[in-house]
Amino acid sequence: KVADIAAKWFAVATLLNVFAGIDYNLGILITGVITLVYCTIGGLWADALTELGQFVIQGAAAIVMIVVVLHKLGGISAVWTM
């Protein structure tokens, strides 16, 4: 879990560096402070809502990806005959 959070913070810091020119270390610090404040104020409920939002977005992306891939391959029947 720690490596997962570190990777997410680094990803946000990378976006901040590319789009706003903010140093990586400062970007990670900003991300950590915002996360800390968000979780402290909102508590477990805020964390649960964030996880739900991620689930919905990833689920929708998976469905779209499956539809696009099946369309590109010629449908389910074409996949079964490969």
Sequence and secondary structure as in RCSB ss.txt:
>XXXX:A:sequence
KVADIAAKWFAVATLLNVFAGIDYNLGILITGVITLVYCTIGGLWADALTELGQFVIQGAAAIVMIVVVLHKLGG
ISAVWTM
>XXXX:A:secstr
 HHHHHHHHHHHHHHHHHHH   HHHHHHHHHHHHHHHHHHHHHHHHHHHHHHHHHHHHHHHHHHHHHHHHHHT 
HHHHHH 
